[in-house]
Amino acid sequence: MSAVETDNEDTLSILVATDNHLGYMERDPVRGLDSFSAFSEILQLAQLHKADMVLLGGDLFHDNRPSRKCLHQAMTQLRRTCMGDGRVGIEHLSDPSVDFGPQYMHVNYEDPNMNIALPVFLIHGNHDDPSGDGNLSAIDVLAVNGLVNYFGRTHEVDNIRVSPVLLRKGQTHLALFGLGNVRDERLHRTMARKHVTMCQPAEHADEWFNLMVLHQNRVAHGPKNHIPEHFLSSFLDLVVWGHEHQCQVDPEYNHQRSFYVSQPGSSVATALSPGEAVAKHVALLHINRRNFKLEKLRLKNVRPFVIEDVVLAAVPSLSPQSSESEIIEYLRQRVEAMILRAQTQYREQLESGHKDIEPALGEQPMPLVRVRVEYSGGFESFHPQRFGLLFADRVANPRDIVYFYRKPRTSSMGSQRTGSSTQETQASRSVPAPVSAVHVESLISEFLDSSSMQMLVDLELAEAIRLFVQKGDSDAIAHSLKSAVSDTQRRILRDASGVEEQTLGSQIEQARIVRREVAEANGHGVVDKVRDDAMAVTVSGKRSAINPADRKAIMAFEQIAVTAPGSDRDGSDHSGSASNSDREDNDEFRATGESLNPTKRTRATTRAPAKRSLTITNKRSLTITKKRTTASESADSDAVSESESESSDEFVTKPKPGISRPSRNARSTLETSRGSSLASSADERT
């Protein structure tokens, strides 16, 4: 990186931004337009600074299937800013069918049917990645309308070939490499096996400035769910890293691979975490031949956000004997001071931004305020939403201003099972410590293990439910079921020994083992605590719970199984329900690089093995029928869902017929219920 003349005719200027998350909280009456205001400012900055192009590093949309309103807003802003009679000074040199897809014969500004003044190049992120029927992304809708140039798609996750988009302005040659989001475990494995090919220009390779944009975990949340920087090619000059929301736009030099890394961060806060509280910037990148200069641009239309940590035990005026009103009064004063600090921060933000950008949020918008309160040491907590009523008309997030948590306990496993004191038990009943997260992958491995399925693979089912819940792919479960049946048929019919009733069971099992190995190699069923926030289910105490979306997915799977040829399975629901209100609490750990550790279960769950029978229809159609539970069992299972959200001392297991559900409130009632259940079970067996 060296000095660059920004006004030189050979200088290529690029406005760089990532993680715009259009549509985030679009139904919120206060924060609904925040993502669109920030994105509009980004496009205006590109115009005001006379950038040659805009580069977006993934997660343009917050939802995989954005609403009509969100799509309309995005297309309106792109048409207003990017279309016009202005001259585009960059030349596209590579094959557009390779860069953007076989249906595209031109880059959008060279299309004779379009009139583009500001080209936009972008890749997809983990929120707006291709999925569903046709494997399309919401970005494809923008691209097919000529508003953006969508590149960086991968067609094979085990053998990735990255071809650069070749651009030229005067004597400056740019090789733009793009890699849209791939699940980190898969990409980590593919890169570790050296199965990623980075294609360089064949002629005069040393004259090209090599810029790469990708959207992956940069912070290590585990051994394989991130992409180490040393996995990237050493011939790169600059890497624009998307997905991480904390703004670190200043280039950081990697001495091992000899390239720079810039992390612009998000343009809208999607989690109440310290990383989101860092001032939001975008980058104006100037490239002249092999040299570059990166200029930080402060965003004005970003809602001010202030976060603080409070340890009640360290406050001199408070003690464990302090009343709730005293604690509330202390926190109220802290929040009042934070609101004043947010107002000062916003005034500085307006002064630092571009003078020609209008403040879309007004002169003094309601700020985001977060107080993380550690109440260890015998302190009592209170309901956060009740506290938020004090600031309902002054803070943009009154429902979750206060977040209570406890310092991790270091007690033994025995004390964890029985509870160390009555005081801790009472505190946990008011507002719990930070809830742990259980993912659907964990629930499937718990309730649908290898002994409970004969043809289906738990990892394939976990991936199908992930697509159903997180991506809104309503056909994912049906496709997984059909794929499992057809793949099993193909493997068995391919066997030269033919199909025999005596060996059919072992052949199905062998096919299932092979499919499970393939699914495991592809990273299916791996819990990604960082990205899969939509898959997380909250756990209070030591009982697992299934959120309504996951319950709907499992019910959908059961209904699909009913329609399978030769199947007599019903649609019984064995899932519970739980509130999904703690997602932002989990988000704050994700944005700071901390991992969510699910509460360890203290007792193994038991499940009676289901009886199965095999039915052979013909050589081309293999079906499996499974005897289901009785109607009374289904009724008991439905009753379980009413009590799933309460805390308990053990994981929930499906009750046997005639056993009453333990009480939700008192330990004494629980023990009495267990005794009566055992007696009832003994009478039934007699």
N, C-alpha and C positions, 0 to 999 in steps of 0.2 A: 504494500500500500504506500503510495507516494503522492506528491502534489499533482493535481489534475486541473487543467483549465476548463471550467464548467461551460464557458461560452464558445469553446472551440467547435468548429463544424465537424470535427471527428469525434466529439464527445457524445456518448450515448447516455441519456438520463432516464432512470427508471424509478418510479415511485413504488416502494415495496411495503406490503402490509400482509398480515396473517390473521387468522382466527377472528373474522368479523361477526360470525354467529348471528346472521340476520334472522329476525323472528324470535330472539330470546325474550321470554316473558312478554310477548306481544299483546296478551290480553290483560296485562296489569295496567290499571288506570294511570299510574304514575310513571312506571318504567317501560311502558309498552313501545315507545318510539326511540329508546336509547340506542339500540343497535343500528337503526336506520339513520339516525342523526350523525353518528360517528362515521358510517360508511359514506354518507353524502359529503361529509367534510374531507374524507380521504380523496374522493374523486375531484373535489374542488381544488384541493392542494396540488393534485397532478396538473390541473389546468393552469393554476396560478404560477406554478414553477416551470411551466412549459416542458413537462416531462414527455419523452418520446413514447413511453408505454407505461402500463401499470402491471405489476407482478403480484399476484395473490397466492399465499402459501397454504391454502387449504381451509376447510370449515367456513366457507362463505355463508352457508346456511347452518342454523343450529339444529334443525330437525331434518331427518333423512327424507321425509315427505312434507315439505313446507306447505303452509296454508296458501290458499289463493291470494289472500291479502298480502302475504309475505312475498310471493312470486311477483305479484303486481307491483309492489313497492320496489323490488330489486330491478325489475325490467324498466320501470319508469325512470329510476335514477341513472341506469346505464344508458338508456336512450337519450336522456337530457344532456348527459355529460360527454358521452363517447361518440355520438353521431354528429356529423357536421361537415362543413366544406374545407376544414383545415387540412393541410398537407402532412402526410406521414413521412418522416424522413428516414425510416429504416427499411431495409430491403430483406425480404425473406428468401433464403437460398436453398433450404432443404425441401424434401418432398412433403407436401401437406397431407397426403394420404397416410404417410408413416407417422407424421407428427400428431395429427388430430383424428385420424380414422379414415377408412376407405371412402366414406361418403362425402368427404370434403376435398374439393379440387383446388381451393385457394385458402390462404390465410384471410381473415375476414376483411381487412382493409384493402386487399387486392381483388376482392370479389366485385365484379362489375355491377352486381345488383345491390351492393351495399355502399353506404357513404359514411365511412368511419374516419373520425379525426383523432381519436385517442384509443389505440389498441389495448385490450386487456388480455393478459395471459394468466392462466390459473390452473392449479391442480386441485384434486379433491382431498378432503380430510376424512377423519373417522366419523364425523357426523353426517356428511353428505356424500358418502362413497356409493358406488354403483351397487344396486341390489334389486331383488324382485324379478318379475317377468321382463326379459330382455336385458337384464343386468344394466340398467340405466340409472343415472344420477339426475338430481334436479338441475345440475349444471348443464346436462345435455339439452335441457329445454332452452337455456340461454344460448348455448352454442349453435343449435340448429336454427335459431332466429338471428344468428350473425352478430350477437352482442358481445361474445367473448370467444377466446381461443382456448379450448380445453385440451390439455395435453397431460402426459405423465401416467396414463393408464397402463396397468399390467394385465396380461392375458394368462400368464402362467406364474404361479407363486413359487414354484420350485426351480424355475429357470427364467430369470428376469433379464430382459435385454432393454437397456436404456439408450435410446437414440436421441441426440440433442436436436433442439430447434436452432437452426443456424440463421443468424441475423447479422446484418452489416450496416454500418453508418460511416461513410467516408472510409478512413483507414482503420476503423475499429471493427474487429470481427468478434462476435459473441456466440459461444456455444452454450445454449441454455438447456441444462439437464433437469428433467422433472420426474419425480417419483411420488405418485399419489399414495395415500395411506394403505399400508398392508398391516395385518395384525402383527404386533411386534415379535411374538414368538416365531411365527413363520419366517418373517424377514430376517430375524437374527440367525435362524438355522440356515436359511438360504445363503446369507452372506458368509457365515462361518464355513460353509462348504465350497465357497468360491464359485457359486452359481449365479452371480450377478455380473453381467457383461456391460461395461461402460464403453460405448462406441465413440471414438474420436474422429474428427475430420481426417480424411485420407491425405490431403495435401496441406503442407505448411502448418502442421499441428502446433508448432511453437508460436504461431502468430495469433492464436485464438485465446480469448479470455474465457475461461471455463467457470461458469456459474451454475450451481446446483441448488434446487429448492426441493425440500422434502417435508413430510408431515408425520413425525414419529416421536415416541418418547425419547427425550434426551437425558433426563434424569433417571438414574438407575433405581427402579423400584423392585428389582429382583435380578437374578443372574441372567435371564434371557428376555425379559419384557421391556427392553430398551435397545437402542442402537448405539453402540460405542462409536465415537468419532473416528477411531482408527480403522473401522470397517470401511470407511469411504476411501475413494481413490486419491492417491497423492498428487495427481496432476491437476486437481481442482485448485482454483484460485480463491473462490469465496463460496460459502455454503449459507443459504438462507434457511433457518430451521423453524418450522411451524409446529404447532400443537402445544408447546409450552407457553403458558399465558403470561408469565412474568416477563416484563419488558427488559431485555438486555441487548438493546439494539447496537451498542458499540461493538465493533468487530473484536473478537477474541482470537488470538493466534494459537494454532495447534502446532506445537514444535515437533511432534512425532510425525505428522503428515504434511506439514508445511503449507497449510491453508488457513484462511480466516473463517470464523463462524459468527453470523449475526442472528440474533433471536428477537425479532420485533415484538413478539407477544400479542395479546388480544387487544382489540379496540373497544371492547365492552366487558365489564366485570360479570362473569357467570358464576362466581363463587365468592363467598365472604371470607377470603383468606388473605394472608399478608402479601402473597405474590401478586394478587389482583390490585392491591392498594398502591403499588408502584406507579409513578406517573406514566401515562400512556403516550407512546410516540410511534411514528412511522419513520421510514428511512427514505431519503432521496439519494439514490446511488448514481454516481457519475463514473463512467468507464471510458478511458482513452487508451486505446491499444491494449497493453497488458497492465496498465495501472488503473487504480480506482480510488474514489473518495466517497465516503459515506457521511451524509448530513442528517442529523436528527431533527425531526419536526414534531413539536408538541401539539397534541390534539386538544382543541378547546371544548368540543361538544362531548365531553365525558363527564358523567355524574361523579361528583367528589365522593371519595370513600376514605373513611378513617377507621382504623382498627387498633384496639389496645388489649393488653392482657392484664388481668387483675388477680392477685393471689390474696384471698381474704385473710389467710393466716398472717400475712405480712403487713396488714393494715393496722397501725397502732390503736386506732379508735374502735376496732372491732374485736370480738372474741367469740368463741363457740356459744357463749351464753347470750350474745346479742340477739335482740328480737328481729323478726322479719322486717318490720318497718324501719329499723335502723340500717339494715343491709340495703334495703330498697332506697333509702334516702342517700346513702353513700354512692350507690351506683347511679342514681339520678343526677347527682352533682357531676359525676364523671362524664356522663352522656352530655350534659349541658356544655361542659368544656369542650368535648369532642365536636359538638355542632358548631361552636364558634371557630374551632380550628379548621373544620371543613369549609366554612365560609371564607376564611382567609386563604385557604388552599385554592379555592375556586377563583378568587380574584387574581391570584398569581397565575393561575392557569389561563385566564382570559388575556392577561398581559403578555404571556409567553407565546400565545398562539398567533397565527397570521391575522393581521389587522383587517383584511378583507373578508374574513369568515364571520358570518353572523352567529351570535350565541343562540343556538336552537333551543337550549334548555332554559333560557331566560336569564335574568340578572342574578337570581339567587335561588337555584333549584334545591329541592329537599335532598340532603345527602344520604349516602349509605353509611350506617354506623354499626359497628360490631364490637362487643365487649366479651372477651373470652374469660370466664370467671372460673378459677380453680377453687373449689369449696372443700378441699380435703381438710382433715383435722377436726371433724365433728361439727362443721357448719351445716346449716340447713339451707336448702334451695327453695325456690318458689317458681311459680308458673311464668315462663318468659313472655307469653302473649298478654298476660295481665299487666306485666310491667310495660309492655309496648304501648298500651292504651294511653300512657302518660305523654307519648310523643307521636300520636296517630297522625297529627296534621303538621308535623315538623320533620319527620324522618321518612325516607322512602321505603324502608323495610321494618315497620313497627312490629311485625309478628316475630321477628328473630333477631332483635337487637342483642339480647343476652344469650350466651351459649355456656351452659354449665358443664364442667368436666372435673374429674378427679385425677389425682396423681396415680399412676399405675401402682397397684398393690404388689408387694413382694412376699406375701404370705404363702404358706405351703398349700399343696393341693387339698389336704384334709380340711384346712380352715376355709378354703374356697367352697368346698362342698356344703359345709354346715353353716357358714356365715360367721364372721369373727365377732360380731357384736350386734345387739339389738339396735344400737344407734345407727350403724351402717345400713341395716335392713330398712329402718324407717326412712333414712335419707334416700335410698334407692327407689322408694315408692313414690316420692314426690316428683323430682326431675332426675332421671338417671344420668350416670356418667356417659361419656360419648358412646353412642350405640355402635356396636360392631356391625359388620355387613356380612350377610350370607348371600352368595350368588347362586343363580339357578343351577350352575354346573355342580355346586356342592350339594344342593338339594337332590338333584337327579342321582348323583353317586350315592347319596344316603338312602333314598327310598326306592330307587330302581337300579339295584346292583346286578351283577352278572347272573345271579341265581334267579332273578325275577323276570328275565327276558330270554327268549330262545332265539329270536331272529333279529330283533332290533339291537342297535348298539347305543349304549348310554351316551357316548361322546357325540355321535351323530344327532341324537335327540337333543342334547344340550345346545349344539350349534343351531339346530332348527328353531328352538325356542328363543335363542338369542336373537336370531334374525326376525322372528315374529314380534318380540317385545321391543327390541332396540331400533330396528329398521322399519317396523310396520309392514313387514312382508307377510301378508295373510296367507300366501300359498307355500310358505317355507315348510310347515309341518307336513302338509299333504305331499309336497315334493320329496321330502325326506322319507316318508313312508313308502311311496311308490318306488323310489330309488332303492330302498332296502330290499323290497320284494323282488324287483327286477334283477338286481345284482345277485341276489341269492339264487334265483332261478338260473341265471346265466352261468354262474359258477358250478352249480350242480349238474346242469345239462351238458356242460363242457367236459365233465368227467367221463372218461372212456368206459368206466365200469357200469355206467347207466344208473338208473334210479331204482333202488330196491327199498321196500318198506322197512326191512330190518336195519339198513344202514342210513336211512334218510335223516334220522336225528343227528348222527355223527357228521354227516355231510353239511347239514345246516350249521352245526356248531363250528365246523372248520371254516366255513365261509364267513361266519360272524367274527371269528378270531382274526382273519385276514383283514376284514373291513375295519375292525377296531384298531389294528396296527396302522392302517392307512390314515384313519381319523386322528390318531394320536400323533403321527408324524406331521399332519397338517395343522396341529395346534388346536384342534377342536376340544372343547371342554376345559381348556386352560383358563383359570380365573384371572382375568386382567383387572386388578383392583383399581387401576388408574383410569381406564377409559370407560369401562362398562358400568357407568353410574346408573343407567336405566335398568340394568339387570340386578342391582343391589337390593336386597331385602333387609330391613332392619331387624336387629335382634336385641331384645331387652332382657337382661339377666342371662339365662342360659337356655332359653327356649327358642327354637327356630320358628320363623313365620314366613308365609308366602304372600307377596303383595298381590293386589287384585289383577294386575296385568299378567303376572305369571300364572295365577289361577285360571284366568281366561285362556291362556295358551294351553295349559294341560287339559282343560275341558275340551278345547278345540281338537286336540290330539285324540282324545277318547272318542269324539264324534266321528272323526275321520276313520278311526279304527272300526267303527260300527259298519261303515259302508264298504269296508274291504271285502272282496269276494270270499265266501265261505266262512266269514267271521261271525260269531254270535256274541261279541263283546258289547257291553252296555257302556253308557257314558257316565258312570259313577264318578263323583268328584271326591278326591281324597286330599284336597289342599285346604289350607286355611287362608285367612286374610289378615293383612296388617297395613297400617298407614304408611304412606310413602313420604311423609312430611319431613323426614330427616335427611333427604338427599343433599341439601345444601350443606348440612353439617359434615357429611362425608366428603363433599366437594372440597371443603377447606383443607382437609388432609391431602387430597390429591394434588391440588395446585401448589402445595409447598414441598412436594416430593416425599411426604410421609405415606406409609402404607397402612391399610386398614386390616387389622388382625381379627378375624372372626372369633367370637368367644368359643373356647374349646368345650366340647361336650364332656360331661362328667360321667355319663352312663351310656353304654352302647344301646342302640335301638334294636328292637327285635321285630321281625316280620315273618309271619308264617309263610312257608313256601306254597305257592299256588300250584294246584294240579293242572296238568296240561294234557292235551290229547292231540295227535296228529291226524290230519285228514288229507288224503291224496286225491285230488280231483282228476288230473291227467298229467301228462308229461310236461305240458307247457304252463300249468298253473299249480303252484304250490301254495297252500294256505295253512295257517296255524290257527286253531281255536283254543281259547283259554277259558276255563271255567271261572266265572266271576263271583264276587261276593254276593251274599243274600241281600234282600231289601232292607233288613234290619241293620246290616253292616253299613249300607249306604246312608241310612238315616243317622246312624251314630257318627259317620264321617262328616255329614253336613253340620251336625251339632258342634263338632270340634271347631269349625270356622268361626263360631261366635266368640270363642275364648282365646283365639290365637294371639291377640295383641297384648295379652297380659303376661307379666313375667312369671317364671316358675323355676324350679330347681332341676329340671331335666328336660331333655329334648322331647318333643311331641311325637308319640307313636300312635298308630291307628288302634283304637280300642277293640277288644274282642266283643262278640255279642253278649249282652247281659252285664257288662261291666260299666258302672257309672263313671261319668267324667269327673275327675277330682275338682274340688272347689278352687276358685281362682284367687281367693283372698287370704285365707289364713292357713298356716302350716298345720294347726291342729285339725282343721276340717279336712285337709289333704290326707293326713294319716288315717282319719276315720273312714274317708272314702276309699282308701286303699284296702282297709280291712274288710269293708263291706263288699268291695269288688272281688276279693279273693274268695269270700264266702259264697257270693253269687256264682262265681265261676265253678266252685266245687259242686254246688247244687246242680248246675247245668250238666256237668260231666256225669253226676250220679243219675 
